Amino acid sequence: MDILAFLAQGFAVALEPQNLFLAIIGCVIGTLIGALPGLGPVNGVALMIPLSFNFSLSATGALILLVSVYYGCMYGGRISSIVLNIPGDEPAMMTTLDGYPMALQGRGGEALGLSAVASFVGAGVATLGLALFAPLLVQFAIRFGPAEYFALFVLAFATIGGVTGGSLVKSFTAAFLGLLLGSVGIDAVSGVPRYTFGLYELYDGIDFIVALVGLFAISECLIYLEDIRGTNRPTLTIGSAMPGVRSAGRCAPTIARGSLIGFVAGVLPGAGAALGSFLAYMLEKRWVGKSGRFGQGDPRGVAAPEAGNNAAAGGALIPMLSLGIPGSGTTAILLALLLSMNITPGPLLFEQQPEMVWGLVAALVIGNFVLLVLNVPLVSLFAKVLQAPGWFLMPMVMMVAFVGVYSLNNSAFDLYMMLGFGVLGYALRKLEIPTVPVVLGLLLGGQMEFNLRRAMSISGGEWSILWNSGISVGIYLFAVTLIVAGLVYSWLVRARLP
């Protein structure tokens, strides 16, 4: 009954005119961004953060806007996967296997409609799970002390390979770089400037938002300048999405299985939507067996990964809100938003600001229905966005980035920092080093160091405090398990490649 009362409070917040408008506009913008190949939810959410500051949104309003953009990007990512055979983001990769063949067979509208319904169900399961399980996880997390929180940060960094889906060596190298960047500024304990090079602008450390926009939005524009093929995009006749809505009934068991698998994958810190999509597709293919035509345009090959990646996207919000550990690259960006507003996610968030948490849950429910309404009748309109020339889209991205970052502090130094991080992000991507771990190191490094110092102060310098409690030991064992699982997952992916 407490949950129902909290949900009623949340809907009262979400249905306020401003918050309702933010949820709707976030869904629209997110779908458009997600449909553009290469941008994806991480870049989309990072690009929208400065705008949330420009309009002086409240913490609740800003979080509702960005999470709506997040969900919209997850919906929109399937459009380019099906229409162009180019995944809008990594989780949409599995959708190309059967979605694009369906489009070539003249069933593109059916594939888009089916994927919209599967995404709706998957996101709905995740939102229900967020309402049910996040408070339970909070009750457990209240028992944590500095040593246990330090173990949680170790767990967060141990799951970096799962977040990025790439080489563990490169992921940990990027995380180490992020930790170095996070140490810039005045030491909170000793008051000594660290790595500021005499620049007073760095005394407060590196601004999260400036780094995010540079690493993701600016580097994406630089990458685009190399790809002249982006201006020559194929066109397809999409048709109506209603056949896909009807076929969703025949794929109901597939959607249900994919949603549950994706949700479990999303709750695990670092697993993320990509793993949820992969597991949902592969397990469904094994479940169906020889009776399926997976890889040749089987509707179940579209329904399973779409339900899985949207359920995982919502599930990743649970560890971020209740423990302060991002479950995916996009939730790391959302964590940056909260920290920049002096809001620390964790157990106390549910007690101190319940209106924000439950308002977010209610907004997710509303946004999910908005996305279904948008993505079924207007699917052809969204697909046409893919035909917009890159010479128009990328300057718009650059303009939003520059205006947004400058308006944060009215500082030209922030623009130079943004460009510097853009070049850094470009270099890292050319070297195939993921940028998300840099963000995690920058975000979590300060709190990790703070909790380590607190724990050592309590113990009088005895390192054994870090593994004296059963909770800490359990977290360390879980971290090791996830690292091993990530290595096995990578091996299985390589084994299936031709």
C-alpha positions in Angstrom: 0.0 0.0 0.0 2.9 2.3 0.6 4.0 2.0 -3.0 0.5 2.9 -4.2 0.5 6.0 -2.0 4.0 7.0 -3.3 2.8 6.4 -6.9 -0.2 8.6 -6.3 2.2 11.3 -5.0 4.4 10.7 -8.1 1.5 11.1 -10.6 0.5 14.4 -8.8 4.0 15.6 -9.6 4.3 14.2 -13.1 0.9 15.6 -14.2 1.9 19.1 -13.3 1.6 21.0 -16.6 5.4 21.8 -16.9 6.5 18.3 -16.0 3.9 16.7 -18.4 5.1 19.0 -21.2 8.8 18.0 -20.4 7.9 14.3 -20.6 6.2 14.7 -23.9 8.8 16.9 -25.6 11.6 14.7 -24.2 9.9 11.6 -25.8 9.7 13.4 -29.2 13.3 14.7 -29.1 14.6 11.4 -27.9 12.9 9.5 -30.7 14.4 11.9 -33.3 17.9 11.6 -31.8 17.7 7.9 -31.4 16.7 7.5 -35.1 19.9 9.3 -36.2 22.7 6.6 -36.7 25.5 7.0 -34.3 24.1 9.4 -31.8 22.2 7.1 -29.5 21.0 7.7 -25.9 24.4 8.6 -24.4 25.0 11.5 -26.8 21.4 12.5 -26.8 21.1 12.8 -23.1 24.5 14.5 -22.8 23.5 17.1 -25.4 20.3 17.9 -23.5 21.9 18.5 -20.1 23.0 22.1 -20.9 19.5 22.9 -22.1 18.1 21.8 -18.8 20.3 24.3 -17.0 19.6 27.1 -19.6 15.8 26.9 -18.8 16.5 26.8 -15.0 14.5 23.6 -14.6 14.0 22.1 -11.2 15.9 18.8 -10.4 12.6 16.9 -10.9 11.8 18.6 -14.2 15.4 18.1 -15.5 15.4 14.4 -14.6 12.0 13.9 -16.2 13.2 15.6 -19.4 16.4 13.6 -19.7 14.9 10.2 -18.8 12.1 10.8 -21.3 14.9 11.6 -23.9 16.6 8.3 -22.8 13.5 6.2 -23.3 12.8 8.0 -26.6 16.3 7.2 -27.8 15.8 3.6 -27.0 12.6 3.6 -29.1 14.1 5.6 -31.9 17.2 3.5 -32.2 15.3 0.8 -33.9 14.2 3.1 -36.8 17.6 3.3 -38.5 18.3 -0.3 -37.7 15.2 -1.5 -39.6 15.2 1.2 -42.4 19.0 1.5 -43.1 20.5 -1.5 -41.4 22.5 0.9 -39.3 22.0 0.6 -35.6 21.0 3.9 -33.9 23.0 2.6 -30.9 24.6 -0.5 -29.7 21.5 -2.1 -28.1 19.7 -1.8 -31.5 22.3 -3.9 -33.2 20.4 -7.2 -32.8 17.3 -5.6 -34.3 19.1 -5.2 -37.6 19.4 -9.0 -38.0 15.7 -9.5 -38.8 14.4 -5.9 -39.0 16.3 -5.0 -42.1 15.4 -8.2 -44.0 11.7 -7.5 -43.2 12.2 -4.0 -44.7 13.7 -5.4 -47.8 10.7 -7.7 -48.1 8.4 -4.6 -48.0 7.4 -5.3 -44.4 9.3 -2.3 -42.9 6.1 -0.8 -41.4 5.2 -4.1 -39.8 8.7 -4.4 -38.3 8.5 -0.8 -36.9 5.0 -1.3 -35.5 6.0 -4.6 -33.9 9.1 -3.1 -32.4 7.2 -0.2 -31.0 4.8 -2.5 -29.1 7.7 -4.7 -27.9 9.5 -1.6 -26.7 6.3 -0.4 -24.9 5.9 -3.7 -23.0 9.6 -4.0 -22.2 9.7 -0.4 -20.8 6.5 -1.1 -18.9 8.0 -4.1 -17.2 11.1 -2.1 -16.3 9.0 0.7 -14.8 7.0 -1.7 -12.8 10.2 -3.3 -11.5 11.7 0.1 -10.7 8.6 0.9 -8.5 8.7 -2.5 -6.8 12.4 -3.3 -6.3 14.2 0.0 -5.9 12.7 0.6 -2.5 13.7 -2.9 -1.4 17.3 -2.3 -2.5 17.2 1.0 -0.6 16.3 -0.7 2.6 19.3 -2.9 2.2 21.7 -0.1 1.3 20.9 1.9 4.5 23.2 -0.5 6.3 26.2 0.7 4.3 29.2 2.5 5.8 32.2 4.1 4.2 33.9 0.7 3.6 30.8 -0.8 2.0 30.4 2.3 -0.3 34.0 2.0 -1.3 33.3 -1.6 -2.2 30.3 -0.4 -4.3 32.6 2.0 -6.2 35.0 -0.9 -6.8 32.0 -2.9 -8.2 31.1 0.1 -10.4 34.6 0.1 -12.0 34.7 -3.7 -12.2 31.6 -3.6 -14.4 33.0 -1.1 -16.9 33.7 -3.8 -19.4 30.0 -4.7 -19.4 29.0 -1.0 -19.8 31.2 -0.5 -22.8 31.1 -3.9 -24.4 34.8 -3.5 -25.5 38.3 -4.6 -24.4 38.7 -4.7 -20.6 42.2 -3.3 -20.9 41.1 -0.3 -22.9 38.1 0.2 -20.6 40.2 0.2 -17.5 42.8 2.5 -19.2 40.0 5.0 -19.9 38.7 4.6 -16.3 42.2 5.4 -15.0 42.2 8.5 -17.1 38.9 9.5 -15.7 40.1 9.1 -12.2 43.1 11.3 -12.9 40.8 14.0 -14.3 38.5 13.6 -11.3 41.4 14.5 -9.0 41.9 17.9 -10.5 41.0 20.8 -8.2 41.3 21.6 -4.5 41.8 18.6 -2.2 38.8 18.5 0.1 40.9 17.3 3.0 44.3 19.1 2.7 43.2 22.1 0.7 46.1 21.7 -1.7 45.5 22.4 -5.4 46.0 19.3 -7.5 46.9 19.4 -11.2 45.4 22.9 -11.7 48.6 24.4 -13.4 47.9 27.7 -11.8 44.5 28.1 -13.5 41.9 29.3 -10.9 39.1 28.0 -13.2 40.2 24.5 -12.3 40.2 25.0 -8.5 36.6 23.7 -8.4 37.6 20.7 -10.6 36.4 19.9 -14.1 32.8 20.6 -14.8 30.9 17.3 -15.5 28.6 18.9 -18.1 31.5 20.5 -20.1 33.3 17.2 -20.2 30.2 15.2 -21.2 29.3 17.5 -24.1 32.8 17.6 -25.4 33.5 13.8 -25.1 30.2 12.8 -26.7 28.6 15.5 -28.8 31.7 17.3 -30.1 33.7 14.1 -30.8 30.6 12.8 -32.7 30.7 15.8 -35.0 34.4 15.3 -35.6 33.9 11.7 -36.4 31.1 12.7 -38.8 33.5 15.0 -40.7 35.4 11.9 -41.8 32.4 10.0 -43.0 31.2 11.5 -46.3 29.0 8.5 -46.8 26.6 9.9 -44.2 25.3 12.2 -47.0 24.2 9.4 -49.3 21.5 7.5 -47.4 19.2 5.0 -49.0 15.4 5.5 -49.0 12.7 2.9 -48.4 8.9 2.9 -48.6 7.9 2.3 -45.0 4.1 1.8 -45.2 1.7 1.4 -42.3 2.8 0.1 -38.9 -0.6 -1.4 -38.1 0.3 -4.9 -39.3 3.1 -4.9 -36.8 0.6 -4.1 -34.0 -1.5 -7.0 -35.0 1.5 -9.4 -35.2 2.5 -8.3 -31.7 -0.3 -10.6 -30.4 1.3 -13.6 -32.1 4.7 -12.6 -30.6 3.3 -12.0 -27.1 5.3 -14.9 -25.5 8.4 -13.7 -27.2 7.9 -10.1 -25.9 7.2 -11.4 -22.4 10.4 -13.5 -22.3 12.5 -10.7 -23.8 11.2 -8.2 -21.3 12.0 -10.4 -18.2 15.5 -11.3 -19.6 16.2 -7.6 -20.4 15.1 -6.4 -17.0 17.4 -8.8 -15.1 20.3 -7.8 -17.3 19.6 -4.1 -16.8 19.5 -4.4 -13.0 23.0 -5.9 -12.9 25.4 -2.9 -12.7 27.3 -2.6 -15.9 25.3 -5.2 -17.9 23.2 -2.6 -19.8 20.8 -2.7 -22.6 23.2 -4.2 -25.1 23.5 -7.4 -23.1 19.8 -7.4 -22.5 19.2 -7.2 -26.3 21.8 -9.9 -27.0 20.5 -12.4 -24.5 16.8 -11.8 -25.4 17.6 -12.5 -29.1 19.9 -15.5 -28.6 17.7 -17.2 -26.0 14.6 -16.7 -28.1 16.4 -18.1 -31.1 17.3 -21.2 -29.1 13.8 -21.4 -27.7 12.2 -21.4 -31.1 14.7 -23.7 -32.7 14.4 -24.9 -36.2 10.8 -23.6 -36.6 12.1 -20.0 -36.8 13.6 -18.1 -39.7 15.9 -15.9 -37.6 18.1 -13.7 -39.7 15.7 -13.9 -42.7 13.0 -11.6 -41.4 11.3 -13.4 -38.5 9.1 -11.0 -36.6 10.2 -12.7 -33.3 13.8 -11.6 -34.1 12.6 -8.0 -33.9 10.3 -8.4 -30.9 12.8 -10.1 -28.6 15.7 -7.7 -28.7 13.5 -4.6 -28.7 11.7 -5.8 -25.6 15.0 -6.8 -24.0 16.9 -3.5 -24.6 14.0 -1.3 -23.4 13.5 -3.4 -20.3 17.2 -3.3 -19.6 17.3 0.5 -20.1 14.7 0.9 -17.4 16.3 -1.7 -15.1 19.6 0.2 -15.2 17.9 3.1 -13.4 17.5 0.9 -10.3 21.1 0.7 -9.2 21.7 4.4 -10.3 18.9 5.7 -8.1 19.1 3.4 -5.1 22.9 2.9 -4.9 24.4 5.7 -6.9 26.0 3.2 -9.3 25.3 3.7 -13.0 24.0 0.6 -14.6 24.8 1.8 -18.1 26.6 4.6 -20.0 23.4 6.7 -20.2 22.7 6.4 -16.5 26.2 7.6 -15.9 25.2 10.8 -17.7 22.1 11.0 -15.5 24.2 10.6 -12.4 26.3 13.6 -13.6 23.1 15.7 -13.8 22.1 14.8 -10.3 25.6 15.4 -8.9 25.9 18.8 -10.7 22.6 19.7 -8.9 24.1 18.7 -5.5 21.8 15.7 -5.3 23.5 12.4 -4.3 21.6 9.3 -5.5 21.4 6.5 -2.9 19.3 5.3 0.0 18.6 8.7 1.4 17.3 10.0 -1.9 14.1 8.1 -1.5 13.6 9.5 2.0 14.7 13.1 1.4 13.2 13.7 -2.1 10.5 11.1 -2.6 8.5 13.5 -4.8 11.4 13.5 -7.3 11.9 9.7 -7.4 8.2 8.8 -7.6 7.5 11.7 -10.0 10.1 10.2 -12.2 8.5 6.7 -12.0 5.1 8.2 -12.9 6.6 10.3 -15.7 8.1 7.0 -17.2 4.6 5.5 -17.2 3.2 8.5 -19.0 6.1 8.8 -21.4 5.8 5.1 -22.3 2.3 5.6 -23.5 3.3 8.8 -25.3 6.0 7.0 -27.1 3.6 4.2 -28.2 1.2 6.8 -29.6 4.0 8.6 -31.4 5.7 5.6 -32.8 2.8 3.8 -34.3 0.9 6.4 -36.4 3.9 8.7 -37.0 6.5 6.1 -37.8 6.8 7.1 -41.4 7.4 10.7 -40.4 10.2 9.8 -38.0 11.8 7.6 -40.7 12.0 10.6 -43.0 14.2 12.4 -40.5 16.9 9.9 -41.5 17.0 11.6 -44.9 18.0 15.0 -43.5 21.5 15.8 -44.8 24.3 15.6 -42.3 25.6 19.1 -43.3 22.4 20.4 -41.7 22.2 18.1 -38.7 25.8 18.4 -37.4 26.0 22.2 -37.3 22.8 22.2 -35.3 24.4 19.9 -32.8 27.5 22.1 -32.6 25.3 25.2 -32.1 23.3 23.7 -29.3 26.6 22.5 -27.6 28.3 25.8 -27.8 25.3 27.9 -26.7 24.4 25.4 -23.9 27.9 25.1 -22.4 28.7 28.9 -22.6 25.4 29.7 -20.8 26.3 27.5 -17.8 28.8 29.9 -16.4 29.1 32.5 -19.1 32.8 31.5 -19.4 34.9 31.2 -22.5 37.2 28.9 -20.6 34.3 26.3 -20.5 34.2 26.4 -24.3 38.0 25.7 -24.6 37.6 22.9 -22.1 34.7 21.5 -24.1 36.7 21.6 -27.4 39.6 20.0 -25.6 37.4 17.1 -24.4 36.0 16.9 -27.9 39.5 16.3 -29.3 40.2 13.9 -26.5 37.0 12.0 -27.2 37.8 11.9 -30.9 41.3 10.5 -30.2 40.0 7.9 -27.8 37.4 6.8 -30.4 40.0 6.6 -33.1 42.1 4.4 -30.8 38.9 2.3 -30.0 39.1 3.3 -26.4 35.6 3.8 -24.9 34.7 7.2 -23.5 32.1 6.1 -21.0 34.7 4.8 -18.5 36.3 8.3 -18.6 33.0 9.7 -17.5 32.6 7.1 -14.7 36.1 7.9 -13.4 35.4 11.6 -13.5 32.1 11.1 -11.7 32.9 8.5 -9.1 36.6 9.2 -8.4 36.0 11.9 -5.9 33.4 10.0 -3.9 35.5 6.8 -4.0 38.5 8.7 -2.6 36.3 10.3 0.0 34.9 7.0 1.3 38.3 5.4 1.3 39.6 8.2 3.5 36.7 8.0 5.8 37.1 4.3 6.2 40.8 4.6 6.9 40.2 7.4 9.4 37.7 5.3 11.3 40.1 2.3 11.4 43.2 4.3 12.3 44.9 3.3 9.0 44.0 -0.4 9.1 43.3 -1.6 5.5 41.4 -4.6 6.8 38.3 -2.4 7.4 37.7 -2.6 3.7 36.9 -6.3 3.8 35.9 -6.9 7.4 32.1 -6.8 6.8 30.1 -9.6 5.1 28.5 -7.0 2.8 31.9 -5.8 1.5 33.0 -9.3 0.9 29.8 -10.1 -1.0 30.2 -7.0 -3.2 33.8 -7.9 -4.0 32.8 -11.5 -4.9 30.0 -10.1 -7.1 32.4 -7.8 -8.8 34.7 -10.7 -9.6 31.8 -12.7 -10.9 30.7 -9.9 -13.2 34.3 -9.5 -14.6 34.4 -13.3 -15.3 30.9 -13.1 -16.9 32.0 -10.2 -19.0 35.0 -12.2 -20.3 32.8 -15.2 -21.1 30.3 -12.9 -22.9 33.1 -11.4 -25.0 34.4 -14.8 -25.9 30.9 -16.0 -26.9 30.5 -12.9 -29.1 33.8 -13.4 -30.8 33.1 -17.1 -31.3 29.9 -16.3 -33.2 31.5 -13.8 -35.5 32.5 -15.2 -38.9 
